[in-house]
Each structure stands twice: as C-alpha cells, then as structure tokens.
Amino acid sequence: MSGPMVSLLVEVPEELHESLQCYLDSHPAWNQQRAFCAALSLFLMQNGNCDRRVNRIYLDTLFDFAA
C-alpha cells in the first residue's frame, strides 16, 4: 500500500485495544496500521462496498504485499 495515506485518530474500548496489542505482540509481521486496514476494508466489503480498490487493499494487506 504505497498510495496516499490519511491519518486517523480513533477511540476504541480498552478491551479491544488490549486484545489487539496482545495479537500484535505475538505476530511481529503485523502492526496497528496493517490490522486496521485489513479490518476496515473487510468491513466495507461485507457491507456492500463494490469498489475493487477496497478489495485490492484488503488482499494486499492480508498477504502483506506492498503496491
């Protein structure tokens, strides 16, 4: 994912953050940006977004491909 980026500031429940941090600690190939991109793009695909760019971002993020 080497296209333009936007920075987000979000509030999440502490339990969700702790679970994410635990996952990231045990999976060094993943980082917070990669996890959020995968989660957000999957959410959009599951909820009717038909943009092929979103599909590409999901697959690239999931399989750690840099565009």
C-alpha positions as CSV (number, residue, x, y, z in Angstrom):
1,M,0.0,0.0,0.0
2,S,2.1,2.9,-1.2
3,G,-0.7,5.2,-2.3
4,P,-1.8,8.4,-0.5
5,M,-2.4,7.9,3.2
6,V,-4.7,9.6,5.7
7,S,-4.0,9.6,9.4
8,L,-7.0,8.8,11.8
9,L,-7.4,9.3,15.5
10,V,-10.0,6.9,16.9
11,E,-11.2,5.9,20.3
12,V,-11.7,2.2,20.9
13,P,-12.7,0.3,24.1
14,E,-9.8,-0.6,26.3
15,E,-10.5,-4.3,26.0
16,L,-10.3,-4.1,22.2
17,H,-7.0,-2.3,22.4
18,E,-5.6,-4.8,24.8
19,S,-6.6,-7.7,22.6
20,L,-5.2,-6.0,19.5
21,Q,-1.9,-5.3,21.4
22,C,-1.7,-8.9,22.5
23,Y,-2.2,-10.1,18.9
24,L,0.4,-7.7,17.6
25,D,2.9,-8.8,20.3
26,S,2.6,-12.4,19.2
27,H,2.5,-11.6,15.4
28,P,5.6,-9.4,14.6
29,A,4.7,-9.3,10.9
30,W,1.6,-7.3,11.7
31,N,1.3,-3.7,13.0
32,Q,-1.5,-1.5,14.0
33,Q,-1.8,0.1,10.6
34,R,-2.0,-3.2,8.8
35,A,-4.6,-4.6,11.2
36,F,-6.8,-1.5,10.9
37,C,-6.5,-1.5,7.1
38,A,-7.5,-5.2,6.9
39,A,-10.4,-4.8,9.4
40,L,-11.8,-1.6,7.7
41,S,-11.5,-2.9,4.2
42,L,-13.1,-6.3,5.2
43,F,-16.0,-4.4,7.0
44,L,-16.6,-2.3,3.8
45,M,-16.6,-5.4,1.6
46,Q,-19.0,-7.2,3.8
47,N,-21.3,-4.2,3.9
48,G,-21.9,-3.7,0.2
49,N,-18.9,-1.7,-0.9
50,C,-18.2,-2.8,-4.5
51,D,-15.0,-0.7,-5.1
52,R,-12.3,-3.0,-6.5
53,R,-9.7,-0.8,-4.9
54,V,-11.0,-1.7,-1.4
55,N,-10.8,-5.4,-2.4
56,R,-7.2,-4.9,-3.5
57,I,-6.3,-3.1,-0.3
58,Y,-7.8,-5.9,1.7
59,L,-5.9,-8.6,-0.2
60,D,-2.6,-6.6,-0.2
61,T,-2.9,-6.0,3.5
62,L,-3.9,-9.6,4.3
63,F,-1.0,-11.1,2.4
64,D,1.5,-8.3,3.1
65,F,2.0,-7.1,-0.5
66,A,3.3,-3.6,-1.0
67,A,1.8,-1.9,-4.0
